[in-house]
Amino acid sequence: MAFRSQVQHPPVSRDTRQGGPVVLRRPQARSLTLPAADGRRLRALLLGLGLLLILCWIGREARAARTDAPVGEPAAGQSAEAVAAWPTIALVPFLDGVANVVQVTHAGDGTGRIFVVQQAGYVRLVIGGVLQATRFLDIHTKVVAGGEQGLLSIAFPPGFAAKQYFYVNYTRAGDGATVISRIPVSADPNVANPAGEQVLLVIPQPYANHNGGQLAFGPDGYLYIGMGDGGSSNDPQGNGQKMSTLLGKLLRIDVESGGRPYAVPSSNPFVGKQEVRPEIWASGLRNPWRFSFDRATGDLFIADVGQNRLEEVNVQPASSKGGENYGWNILEGSRCLRSKTCDTTRLVLPVAEYGHDRGCSVTGGMVYRGKALPRLQGTYLYGDYCSGRIWGMRREAGRWTSVELADTRLSISTFGEDEAGEVYVADHGKGGIYRLEER
């Protein structure tokens, strides 16, 4: 990562921390304000106790008036009782030695298999807790991998057990374009057949970063595709707000009804609009690296990687008809990007955000719906690639609240989920996968 303004997520082989097992500590409630400047503190000491008291009073009033505290975060000085209401989690080693993991998922076919996606262009299988020697998929010759490029995700359609094909999102070798394609499984259910690939959609990329990468089927049976703004910094082409391009958007297409190469659902919000791509479901996204649907409610959670200041999480309720504009590049998080004021009347603000004092690249997770951690039930989990922090977020008394659940040494590239709804965390830097448990 050469520049903070161009966060490479997930970077290849980035791990500056020194080894040892995963270290977790339950964070104490933290103040969201910055310490007084050293110059102010020095002058206060020189001017004496009276002036110091005045400055302290001024600082307290200024902090109380601040509007840049992270949305959805617990208030400064949160009570110990409030923090204790959330569980303390532990990360238990599940799998080791698998490099550059970017996704952990399942097929929903009742087999209990776990699929581990590697950025270089491989998919590995875990059966009964054992990593299989034979790869499920190998398309490394088709993929350019490194920085934010590579094989970025796979998705299994509803009824996969009978259909025996799945979908992939990768960066194409040669030109760096995003490719969405369908790949069948071979006669061996544990080995795919890449020779049978059908390319459905190719999206040119002007830069090598901000590829997005997530594929997921929604409760409606349509395929959702997360696309970054095309890269560089500050969205120089304005793609987040440009409706004639698929970049900087969440897409929704029908790949299962027989349309060739795909169909656009008639219920998409921009169907029939001139100079607007009908595949667009939502706009104003910078780099939605990971998003997920709550398997119980159908609500959609989108974690969007920020620029220089803020990382954000957006929530789209299951009742949404689409068309949301999440603000990029007018906003970064809830703040105006280029000026002190801007028009936000058309924009949907994040439900949670945090500054770069707590991390630099948000990794979205999922709402926990397993059985092993009952106190996490209904909690959305997300983390940060740079800091290794993990947060839990849920709606309480009509507002979203986030609490830091763990501070780890991991480079968190993805959260994953098995068929039972249990959650996993992948360490991109060292190649470990961990299962979430309650302490």
The 8 nearest C-alpha neighbors of each residue, nearest first, counted from 0:
[[1, 2, 7, 6, 10, 3, 5, 13],
 [2, 0, 3, 5, 6, 7, 4, 10],
 [3, 1, 4, 5, 0, 6, 7, 307],
 [2, 4, 5, 6, 307, 1, 0, 306],
 [5, 3, 2, 307, 306, 6, 232, 233],
 [4, 6, 3, 2, 232, 7, 231, 306],
 [7, 5, 3, 4, 8, 0, 2, 360],
 [8, 6, 10, 146, 147, 9, 0, 5],
 [9, 7, 10, 147, 6, 146, 360, 384],
 [8, 10, 7, 147, 412, 146, 11, 427],
 [11, 9, 146, 7, 8, 13, 147, 12],
 [10, 12, 146, 13, 145, 9, 99, 428],
 [11, 13, 428, 14, 10, 427, 99, 429],
 [14, 12, 428, 11, 10, 15, 410, 427],
 [13, 15, 428, 16, 12, 410, 429, 17],
 [14, 16, 13, 17, 428, 18, 12, 410],
 [17, 15, 14, 18, 408, 409, 13, 410],
 [16, 18, 15, 19, 14, 408, 20, 409],
 [19, 17, 16, 20, 408, 21, 429, 15],
 [18, 20, 21, 17, 22, 408, 16, 409],
 [21, 19, 22, 18, 408, 92, 23, 407],
 [20, 22, 408, 407, 23, 19, 409, 90],
 [21, 23, 407, 20, 408, 24, 406, 19],
 [24, 22, 407, 406, 405, 21, 25, 89],
 [23, 25, 405, 406, 26, 22, 407, 404],
 [24, 26, 405, 404, 27, 87, 23, 406],
 [27, 25, 24, 28, 403, 405, 404, 406],
 [26, 28, 29, 25, 82, 79, 403, 77],
 [27, 29, 77, 76, 26, 75, 30, 82],
 [30, 28, 75, 27, 31, 76, 26, 77],
 [31, 29, 75, 32, 76, 28, 74, 33],
 [30, 32, 75, 68, 29, 33, 69, 74],
 [33, 31, 30, 62, 34, 68, 75, 65],
 [32, 34, 35, 31, 30, 36, 62, 356],
 [35, 33, 36, 32, 37, 58, 30, 40],
 [36, 34, 37, 33, 40, 39, 58, 38],
 [35, 37, 39, 38, 40, 34, 33, 41],
 [36, 38, 40, 39, 41, 35, 42, 34],
 [39, 37, 41, 40, 36, 42, 35, 43],
 [40, 38, 42, 36, 37, 41, 43, 35],
 [39, 41, 37, 43, 38, 42, 44, 36],
 [42, 40, 38, 44, 43, 39, 37, 45],
 [41, 43, 45, 39, 44, 40, 46, 38],
 [44, 42, 51, 40, 46, 41, 45, 50],
 [43, 45, 41, 47, 42, 46, 40, 51],
 [46, 44, 42, 43, 47, 41, 48, 40],
 [47, 45, 43, 44, 50, 42, 48, 51],
 [48, 46, 44, 45, 49, 50, 51, 43],
 [47, 49, 51, 50, 52, 44, 46, 43],
 [50, 48, 52, 51, 47, 53, 46, 43],
 [49, 51, 53, 52, 48, 47, 46, 43],
 [52, 50, 43, 48, 54, 49, 53, 55],
 [51, 53, 55, 49, 50, 54, 48, 56],
 [54, 52, 50, 56, 51, 55, 57, 49],
 [53, 55, 57, 51, 56, 52, 58, 50],
 [56, 54, 58, 52, 57, 53, 51, 59],
 [55, 57, 59, 53, 54, 58, 52, 60],
 [58, 56, 54, 60, 55, 59, 61, 53],
 [59, 57, 55, 61, 56, 60, 54, 62],
 [58, 60, 56, 62, 57, 61, 55, 63],
 [61, 59, 63, 57, 62, 58, 56, 64],
 [62, 60, 58, 64, 63, 59, 57, 65],
 [63, 61, 59, 65, 64, 60, 58, 32],
 [62, 64, 60, 61, 65, 59, 58, 66],
 [65, 63, 61, 62, 60, 66, 59, 67],
 [64, 66, 62, 63, 67, 61, 68, 32],
 [67, 65, 68, 64, 63, 69, 62, 70],
 [68, 66, 65, 69, 334, 70, 333, 32],
 [67, 69, 66, 31, 70, 65, 32, 72],
 [70, 68, 353, 352, 72, 67, 71, 351],
 [69, 71, 351, 352, 72, 350, 68, 353],
 [70, 72, 351, 400, 399, 401, 350, 69],
 [71, 73, 401, 70, 400, 69, 74, 402],
 [74, 72, 400, 401, 77, 402, 75, 71],
 [75, 73, 77, 76, 72, 31, 30, 28],
 [76, 74, 30, 77, 29, 31, 73, 28],
 [75, 77, 28, 74, 78, 30, 29, 73],
 [78, 76, 75, 74, 28, 73, 79, 81],
 [79, 77, 80, 81, 76, 82, 28, 83],
 [78, 80, 82, 81, 83, 77, 28, 27],
 [81, 79, 83, 78, 82, 84, 77, 85],
 [80, 82, 78, 84, 79, 83, 77, 85],
 [81, 83, 79, 84, 80, 85, 78, 77],
 [82, 84, 80, 85, 81, 79, 86, 87],
 [85, 83, 81, 82, 80, 86, 374, 79],
 [84, 86, 83, 82, 87, 374, 81, 375],
 [87, 85, 374, 88, 84, 437, 375, 83],
 [86, 88, 438, 437, 404, 25, 85, 89],
 [89, 87, 437, 438, 436, 86, 404, 435],
 [88, 90, 436, 437, 438, 435, 91, 87],
 [91, 89, 435, 433, 434, 436, 92, 88],
 [90, 92, 434, 433, 89, 93, 435, 436],
 [93, 91, 433, 94, 432, 434, 90, 431],
 [92, 94, 433, 432, 434, 91, 95, 128],
 [95, 93, 432, 431, 92, 433, 96, 97],
 [96, 94, 431, 97, 430, 432, 93, 92],
 [95, 97, 430, 98, 431, 94, 429, 432],
 [98, 96, 430, 95, 431, 100, 99, 94],
 [97, 99, 430, 100, 96, 117, 429, 427],
 [100, 98, 427, 117, 118, 430, 101, 428],
 [99, 101, 117, 427, 116, 98, 102, 118],
 [100, 102, 412, 413, 116, 117, 118, 151],
 [103, 101, 116, 413, 115, 100, 152, 104],
 [104, 102, 415, 115, 114, 116, 416, 414],
 [103, 105, 114, 415, 416, 113, 417, 102],
 [106, 104, 113, 417, 114, 107, 418, 112],
 [107, 105, 108, 155, 159, 104, 112, 113],
 [108, 106, 105, 109, 418, 159, 155, 110],
 [107, 109, 160, 106, 110, 159, 158, 111],
 [110, 108, 111, 107, 418, 106, 112, 160],
 [109, 111, 112, 108, 107, 106, 126, 418],
 [112, 110, 109, 418, 113, 126, 417, 105],
 [113, 111, 126, 110, 125, 105, 114, 124],
 [112, 114, 105, 125, 104, 124, 417, 111],
 [115, 113, 124, 104, 105, 103, 123, 125],
 [114, 116, 103, 123, 122, 102, 124, 113],
 [117, 115, 122, 102, 100, 101, 121, 103],
 [118, 116, 100, 121, 119, 99, 101, 120],
 [117, 119, 150, 149, 120, 99, 101, 151],
 [118, 120, 144, 117, 149, 139, 121, 150],
 [121, 119, 139, 150, 138, 118, 117, 137],
 [122, 120, 137, 117, 136, 116, 119, 138],
 [121, 123, 116, 136, 135, 115, 117, 134],
 [124, 122, 134, 115, 135, 114, 116, 121],
 [125, 123, 114, 131, 113, 130, 135, 115],
 [124, 126, 130, 113, 129, 128, 112, 131],
 [127, 125, 112, 129, 128, 124, 130, 113],
 [126, 128, 129, 125, 112, 111, 130, 113],
 [127, 129, 126, 125, 130, 93, 94, 113],
 [130, 128, 125, 126, 127, 131, 124, 94],
 [129, 131, 125, 124, 132, 126, 128, 123],
 [132, 130, 133, 124, 125, 129, 123, 126],
 [131, 133, 134, 130, 123, 124, 129, 135],
 [134, 132, 131, 135, 123, 190, 124, 189],
 [133, 135, 123, 136, 122, 132, 137, 124],
 [134, 136, 190, 122, 123, 191, 189, 124],
 [137, 135, 122, 134, 191, 121, 190, 138],
 [136, 138, 121, 139, 120, 134, 122, 135],
 [139, 137, 120, 140, 141, 121, 136, 142],
 [138, 140, 120, 142, 141, 137, 119, 121],
 [141, 139, 138, 142, 172, 120, 143, 137],
 [142, 140, 139, 172, 138, 171, 143, 120],
 [143, 141, 172, 171, 139, 140, 170, 149],
 [142, 144, 172, 149, 171, 170, 148, 145],
 [145, 143, 149, 148, 119, 142, 118, 146],
 [146, 144, 148, 11, 147, 149, 143, 10],
 [145, 147, 10, 7, 11, 148, 9, 8],
 [148, 146, 8, 208, 7, 9, 145, 10],
 [149, 147, 144, 145, 170, 146, 143, 210],
 [150, 148, 144, 118, 170, 143, 169, 151],
 [149, 151, 169, 118, 120, 152, 168, 119],
 [150, 152, 212, 169, 149, 168, 118, 101],
 [153, 151, 168, 213, 167, 150, 214, 102],
 [152, 154, 167, 166, 214, 168, 155, 165],
 [155, 153, 166, 215, 214, 165, 156, 167],
 [154, 156, 165, 106, 159, 166, 157, 153],
 [157, 155, 159, 158, 165, 154, 216, 220],
 [156, 158, 159, 155, 220, 216, 107, 160],
 [159, 157, 160, 161, 156, 162, 108, 107],
 [158, 160, 162, 161, 163, 156, 157, 155],
 [161, 159, 108, 158, 162, 163, 107, 106],
 [160, 162, 159, 163, 158, 108, 164, 157],
 [161, 163, 159, 164, 160, 158, 156, 165],
 [164, 162, 159, 184, 161, 160, 183, 165],
 [163, 165, 183, 184, 182, 162, 159, 181],
 [164, 166, 155, 182, 181, 154, 156, 183],
 [167, 165, 181, 154, 153, 180, 182, 155],
 [168, 166, 153, 180, 179, 152, 169, 181],
 [167, 169, 179, 152, 178, 151, 150, 212],
 [170, 168, 150, 178, 149, 151, 177, 171],
 [171, 169, 177, 149, 175, 176, 148, 142],
 [172, 170, 142, 175, 176, 143, 141, 169],
 [173, 171, 143, 142, 141, 175, 174, 170],
 [172, 174, 175, 171, 143, 176, 142, 141],
 [173, 175, 176, 172, 171, 203, 204, 170],
 [176, 174, 171, 170, 172, 173, 204, 177],
 [177, 175, 203, 204, 171, 170, 174, 202],
 [176, 178, 170, 202, 201, 169, 171, 203],
 [179, 177, 201, 169, 168, 200, 170, 180],
 [180, 178, 168, 200, 199, 167, 198, 201],
 [179, 181, 198, 199, 197, 167, 166, 178],
 [180, 182, 166, 197, 165, 196, 198, 167],
 [181, 183, 196, 164, 165, 193, 195, 166],
 [184, 182, 164, 192, 191, 163, 195, 165],
 [183, 185, 191, 192, 163, 164, 190, 188],
 [186, 184, 192, 187, 191, 190, 188, 183],
 [185, 187, 188, 184, 190, 191, 189, 192],
 [186, 188, 185, 189, 190, 184, 191, 192],
 [189, 187, 190, 186, 184, 185, 191, 163],
 [188, 190, 187, 135, 191, 124, 184, 185],
 [191, 189, 135, 187, 188, 185, 184, 136],
 [192, 190, 184, 185, 136, 135, 183, 193],
 [191, 193, 185, 184, 194, 183, 195, 182],
 [194, 192, 195, 196, 182, 191, 138, 183],
 [195, 193, 192, 196, 182, 183, 191, 197],
 [194, 196, 193, 192, 182, 183, 197, 181],
 [197, 195, 182, 193, 194, 181, 198, 180],
 [198, 196, 181, 180, 199, 195, 182, 260],
 [197, 199, 180, 200, 179, 196, 181, 178],
 [200, 198, 180, 260, 179, 197, 261, 201],
 [199, 201, 179, 178, 198, 202, 180, 260],
 [200, 202, 178, 177, 179, 203, 176, 199],
 [201, 203, 177, 176, 204, 178, 200, 245],
 [204, 202, 176, 177, 201, 205, 175, 174],
 [203, 205, 176, 206, 229, 175, 202, 177],
 [206, 204, 229, 203, 230, 207, 176, 175],
 [207, 205, 230, 204, 208, 229, 231, 209],
 [206, 208, 230, 148, 175, 147, 204, 209],
 [207, 209, 230, 147, 210, 206, 7, 231],
 [210, 208, 227, 230, 286, 229, 211, 228],
 [209, 211, 227, 208, 212, 226, 229, 147],
 [212, 210, 227, 226, 288, 286, 287, 225],
 [211, 213, 151, 225, 288, 210, 152, 168],
 [214, 212, 225, 289, 152, 224, 288, 211],
 [213, 215, 224, 223, 154, 152, 153, 212],
 [216, 214, 223, 154, 222, 217, 213, 224],
 [215, 217, 222, 221, 220, 223, 156, 218],
 [216, 218, 219, 220, 221, 215, 222, 292],
 [217, 219, 220, 297, 216, 221, 292, 294],
 [220, 218, 217, 221, 216, 222, 297, 317],
 [221, 219, 217, 218, 216, 222, 157, 156],
 [222, 220, 253, 216, 219, 217, 252, 251],
 [221, 223, 216, 252, 251, 215, 253, 217],
 [222, 224, 251, 215, 250, 214, 216, 221],
 [223, 225, 214, 250, 249, 213, 226, 251],
 [224, 226, 249, 213, 211, 287, 212, 248],
 [227, 225, 211, 248, 247, 246, 210, 249],
 [226, 228, 286, 211, 247, 209, 210, 285],
 [247, 227, 229, 246, 285, 238, 239, 230],
 [230, 228, 209, 204, 227, 205, 206, 246],
 [231, 229, 208, 209, 206, 228, 232, 207],
 [230, 232, 206, 234, 5, 208, 233, 235],
 [233, 231, 234, 5, 4, 230, 235, 306],
 [232, 234, 235, 328, 231, 306, 4, 230],
 [233, 235, 237, 232, 236, 228, 328, 238],
 [236, 234, 237, 233, 232, 231, 238, 230],
 [237, 235, 238, 234, 229, 228, 239, 241],
 [238, 236, 234, 235, 239, 240, 241, 328],
 [239, 237, 241, 240, 236, 228, 247, 246],
 [238, 240, 247, 283, 327, 237, 284, 228],
 [239, 241, 238, 283, 237, 242, 282, 327],
 [242, 240, 238, 243, 239, 237, 244, 246],
 [241, 243, 275, 244, 240, 276, 274, 245],
 [242, 244, 275, 274, 276, 241, 245, 238],
 [245, 243, 242, 246, 241, 276, 238, 275],
 [244, 246, 248, 247, 279, 276, 243, 226],
 [247, 245, 228, 226, 244, 248, 227, 238],
 [228, 248, 246, 239, 227, 284, 226, 285],
 [249, 247, 282, 226, 246, 284, 281, 245],
 [248, 250, 225, 281, 280, 224, 226, 279],
 [249, 251, 279, 224, 280, 278, 223, 248],
 [252, 250, 223, 278, 222, 280, 279, 221],
 [253, 251, 263, 222, 221, 278, 262, 254],
 [252, 254, 262, 221, 263, 255, 261, 264],
 [255, 253, 261, 256, 252, 262, 222, 258],
 [254, 256, 257, 253, 258, 221, 261, 220],
 [257, 255, 258, 254, 253, 262, 261, 259],
 [256, 258, 255, 259, 254, 261, 262, 260],
 [259, 257, 261, 262, 260, 256, 254, 255],
 [260, 258, 261, 257, 262, 199, 254, 256],
 [259, 261, 199, 258, 262, 254, 200, 198],
 [262, 260, 258, 259, 254, 253, 199, 252],
 [263, 261, 253, 258, 252, 264, 254, 259],
 [262, 264, 252, 253, 278, 265, 277, 261],
 [265, 263, 266, 267, 253, 252, 262, 251],
 [264, 266, 267, 263, 270, 268, 262, 277],
 [267, 265, 264, 268, 270, 320, 263, 269],
 [266, 268, 265, 264, 269, 270, 280, 277],
 [267, 269, 322, 321, 270, 266, 280, 320],
 [270, 268, 277, 272, 267, 271, 275, 279],
 [271, 269, 277, 272, 267, 268, 265, 266],
 [270, 272, 269, 273, 277, 275, 268, 276],
 [273, 271, 269, 270, 275, 274, 277, 276],
 [272, 274, 275, 271, 276, 269, 270, 243],
 [273, 275, 243, 272, 276, 242, 244, 277],
 [276, 274, 243, 242, 273, 272, 277, 269],
 [275, 277, 243, 278, 279, 242, 244, 274],
 [278, 276, 270, 269, 279, 275, 267, 263],
 [279, 277, 250, 276, 251, 263, 252, 280],
 [280, 278, 250, 277, 281, 276, 249, 251],
 [279, 281, 250, 321, 249, 251, 322, 267],
 [282, 280, 322, 323, 249, 248, 279, 324],
 [283, 281, 248, 324, 284, 325, 239, 247],
 [282, 284, 327, 239, 325, 326, 324, 240],
 [285, 283, 247, 327, 239, 248, 282, 286],
 [284, 286, 228, 227, 247, 327, 303, 287],
 [285, 287, 227, 211, 209, 304, 303, 288],
 [288, 286, 303, 211, 289, 302, 225, 227],
 [287, 289, 211, 286, 212, 213, 303, 302],
 [290, 288, 363, 287, 213, 302, 362, 301],
 [289, 291, 301, 300, 363, 302, 213, 287],
 [292, 290, 300, 365, 299, 293, 301, 289],
 [291, 293, 299, 297, 298, 294, 300, 217],
 [292, 294, 297, 298, 295, 366, 296, 299],
 [293, 295, 297, 292, 296, 368, 366, 218],
 [294, 296, 293, 297, 368, 298, 292, 377],
 [297, 295, 298, 293, 294, 317, 292, 316],
 [296, 298, 293, 317, 292, 294, 295, 218],
 [299, 297, 317, 316, 293, 296, 292, 315],
 [298, 300, 292, 315, 314, 291, 316, 297],
 [301, 299, 314, 291, 290, 313, 292, 315],
 [302, 300, 290, 313, 312, 303, 314, 287],
 [301, 303, 312, 363, 287, 311, 289, 290],
 [302, 304, 287, 286, 311, 301, 312, 305],
 [305, 303, 286, 360, 361, 310, 287, 302],
 [306, 304, 310, 309, 303, 307, 331, 360],
 [305, 307, 4, 308, 309, 304, 331, 5],
 [308, 306, 4, 3, 305, 309, 355, 359],
 [307, 309, 354, 355, 306, 305, 310, 331],
 [310, 308, 354, 305, 353, 332, 355, 352],
 [309, 311, 305, 352, 353, 304, 361, 354],
 [312, 310, 352, 303, 332, 351, 302, 349],
 [311, 313, 302, 351, 349, 301, 350, 352],
 [314, 312, 349, 301, 350, 300, 302, 311],
 [315, 313, 300, 299, 301, 316, 350, 312],
 [314, 316, 299, 298, 300, 319, 317, 313],
 [317, 315, 298, 318, 319, 299, 314, 297],
 [316, 318, 298, 297, 319, 315, 299, 296],
 [317, 319, 316, 320, 298, 315, 297, 321],
 [320, 318, 321, 317, 316, 315, 322, 323],
 [319, 321, 318, 268, 322, 267, 266, 317],
 [322, 320, 280, 319, 268, 323, 281, 267],
 [321, 323, 281, 268, 280, 324, 320, 282],
 [324, 322, 281, 321, 325, 282, 347, 346],
 [323, 325, 282, 283, 346, 326, 347, 281],
 [326, 324, 283, 347, 346, 284, 282, 327],
 [325, 327, 283, 330, 346, 329, 324, 328],
 [328, 326, 283, 329, 330, 284, 239, 285],
 [327, 329, 330, 239, 326, 234, 331, 283],
 [330, 328, 327, 326, 336, 335, 331, 341],
 [331, 329, 335, 336, 326, 327, 328, 334],
 [332, 330, 336, 334, 333, 327, 335, 309],
 [331, 333, 311, 334, 309, 330, 349, 310],
 [332, 334, 348, 331, 330, 349, 335, 352],
 [335, 333, 330, 331, 332, 336, 67, 339],
 [334, 336, 330, 338, 341, 337, 329, 340],
 [335, 337, 330, 331, 329, 338, 334, 328],
 [338, 336, 335, 339, 329, 330, 340, 341],
 [339, 337, 340, 335, 336, 341, 334, 329],
 [338, 340, 335, 341, 337, 336, 334, 330],
 [341, 339, 338, 335, 342, 334, 337, 336],
 [342, 340, 335, 343, 338, 339, 329, 330],
 [341, 343, 344, 340, 345, 329, 346, 335],
 [344, 342, 346, 345, 341, 326, 347, 329],
 [343, 345, 346, 342, 347, 341, 348, 326],
 [346, 344, 343, 347, 324, 342, 326, 323],
 [345, 347, 343, 324, 326, 325, 344, 348],
 [348, 346, 325, 324, 323, 326, 349, 345],
 [347, 349, 333, 346, 325, 350, 332, 313],
 [350, 348, 313, 351, 312, 311, 332, 333],
 [349, 351, 313, 71, 312, 70, 399, 348],
 [352, 350, 71, 70, 312, 349, 311, 69],
 [351, 353, 311, 69, 70, 310, 312, 309],
 [354, 352, 69, 310, 309, 357, 311, 355],
 [355, 353, 309, 356, 308, 357, 310, 69],
 [356, 354, 358, 357, 359, 308, 309, 353],
 [355, 357, 354, 358, 359, 353, 308, 386],
 [358, 356, 355, 354, 386, 353, 359, 388],
 [357, 359, 386, 355, 385, 383, 356, 360],
 [358, 360, 355, 385, 361, 383, 310, 357],
 [361, 359, 304, 383, 384, 358, 385, 362],
 [360, 362, 383, 304, 310, 382, 363, 384],
 [363, 361, 382, 383, 381, 413, 289, 412],
 [362, 364, 381, 302, 289, 290, 361, 382],
 [365, 363, 381, 414, 380, 362, 413, 379],
 [364, 366, 379, 380, 291, 367, 293, 363],
 [365, 367, 379, 378, 293, 377, 380, 368],
 [366, 368, 376, 377, 378, 369, 365, 379],
 [369, 367, 420, 376, 377, 366, 370, 421],
 [368, 370, 420, 421, 367, 419, 371, 372],
 [371, 369, 372, 373, 368, 421, 420, 419],
 [370, 372, 369, 373, 436, 421, 437, 435],
 [373, 371, 375, 374, 370, 437, 436, 369],
 [372, 374, 376, 375, 370, 371, 369, 368],
 [375, 373, 376, 372, 86, 85, 437, 378],
 [376, 374, 378, 373, 372, 377, 367, 86],
 [375, 377, 373, 367, 374, 378, 368, 372],
 [376, 378, 367, 366, 375, 368, 379, 393],
 [379, 377, 393, 366, 375, 367, 392, 376],
 [378, 380, 366, 392, 365, 391, 367, 393],
 [381, 379, 391, 364, 365, 390, 366, 378],
 [382, 380, 364, 363, 390, 389, 362, 391],
 [381, 383, 389, 362, 388, 390, 361, 363],
 [382, 384, 361, 387, 362, 360, 388, 385],
 [383, 385, 411, 410, 360, 387, 412, 386],
 [386, 384, 358, 383, 359, 387, 410, 360],
 [385, 387, 358, 388, 383, 384, 357, 410],
 [388, 386, 407, 409, 383, 408, 410, 384],
 [387, 389, 406, 382, 386, 383, 405, 407],
 [390, 388, 382, 405, 404, 381, 403, 406],
 [391, 389, 403, 404, 402, 381, 380, 382],
 [390, 392, 380, 402, 401, 379, 378, 404],
 [393, 391, 401, 379, 400, 378, 380, 402],
 [394, 392, 378, 399, 400, 379, 395, 401],
 [393, 395, 399, 398, 400, 397, 396, 392],
 [394, 396, 397, 398, 399, 393, 400, 392],
 [397, 395, 398, 394, 399, 400, 393, 71],
 [396, 398, 395, 394, 399, 400, 393, 71],
 [399, 397, 394, 395, 396, 400, 71, 393],
 [398, 400, 394, 71, 393, 395, 350, 392],
 [399, 401, 71, 392, 72, 393, 394, 73],
 [402, 400, 392, 72, 391, 71, 73, 390],
 [403, 401, 391, 390, 404, 73, 392, 72],
 [402, 404, 390, 405, 389, 391, 26, 401],
 [403, 405, 390, 389, 402, 87, 25, 391],
 [406, 404, 389, 23, 388, 25, 24, 403],
 [405, 407, 388, 23, 24, 387, 389, 408],
 [408, 406, 387, 23, 22, 409, 388, 21],
 [407, 409, 387, 21, 22, 410, 16, 406],
 [410, 408, 387, 426, 407, 411, 21, 384],
 [409, 411, 384, 426, 427, 387, 428, 385],
 [412, 410, 384, 426, 409, 413, 425, 387],
 [413, 411, 427, 101, 384, 425, 9, 410],
 [414, 412, 425, 411, 101, 102, 424, 362],
 [413, 415, 424, 364, 423, 425, 422, 103],
 [416, 414, 103, 423, 422, 104, 424, 413],
 [415, 417, 422, 421, 104, 420, 423, 103],
 [416, 418, 420, 419, 105, 421, 104, 113],
 [417, 419, 420, 107, 105, 111, 416, 109],
 [418, 420, 417, 421, 369, 416, 370, 368],
 [421, 419, 369, 368, 417, 418, 416, 422],
 [420, 422, 369, 416, 417, 419, 423, 371],
 [421, 423, 416, 415, 435, 434, 420, 417],
 [422, 424, 434, 415, 433, 414, 435, 416],
 [423, 425, 414, 433, 432, 413, 415, 434],
 [426, 424, 432, 413, 411, 431, 412, 427],
 [427, 425, 410, 411, 431, 409, 430, 428],
 [428, 426, 99, 412, 100, 430, 410, 429],
 [427, 429, 12, 14, 13, 426, 410, 430],
 [430, 428, 431, 426, 427, 98, 96, 14],
 [429, 431, 98, 97, 96, 426, 427, 428],
 [430, 432, 95, 426, 94, 429, 425, 96],
 [431, 433, 425, 94, 93, 424, 426, 92],
 [434, 432, 92, 93, 424, 91, 423, 90],
 [433, 435, 423, 91, 90, 93, 422, 92],
 [436, 434, 90, 422, 423, 89, 91, 433],
 [437, 435, 89, 88, 90, 434, 438, 372],
 [436, 438, 88, 89, 87, 372, 86, 435],
 [437, 88, 87, 89, 436, 86, 90, 372]]
